[in-house]
């Protein structure tokens, strides 16, 4: 009897184990089926995305090709139009026999280069750079004009530094100012002599090298006064400038260069335009303040 019960117990245990394994196997199959379905869905989505990307890439390539084609057509049309316009300008309007001449149909003004010799242009700015008008008349490229301007400004800056080192305020007023009533101020600038001459030569050499002899000669009449303004008309002589602040609130100035005669000017409200800008720091503060005008006529 006991043996029978043992056999039944073993069979029941074996059945339970088999049932558990069967159940687990069923669950695994179900999980596997679900995973396969998810993988298939993801695969289909990936395939669809890749197809969309490929289609978009082809569309972009097509649009890019069309854009390149349009740009090429526009460039060619512009080139042909420019050539046609230029050829029309030059072909339809021949240079006149006698110069200078004005031709309404032409986009150009016909002038002879020697005409520049008779013209008076402002060639230099106060800092030594070329004026825009001068660069246009000289047909200078922007880079070329900028490079030359940097050289010219450096030379002028050095001349001003040297002049500043030789300028001082003195109490010996020129006779035309000493006799006047009011506050007085006298500035004396010692000559630069050889330094000024050498810097001016360096300036002229830079112009000749960059512009060429022809352009310098054509504008010589305008260049020379500009050089004198930049480097002093009499840099080899002492320059004395005396000022007096009149009771009216206006200024009177007397100026002398070397042993030459004295020039007098009156009456102006601001002293700064008469003194070189790089020497403004030497002007007394009271000469820079706006003075009230007198009620007297």
Beta strands, then each sheet from edge to edge (+ up, - down):
strand 1: 167-170
strand 2: 183-189
strand 3: 239-245
strand 4: 251-257
strand 5: 262-268
sheet 1: 1+ 2- 3+ 4- 5+
end
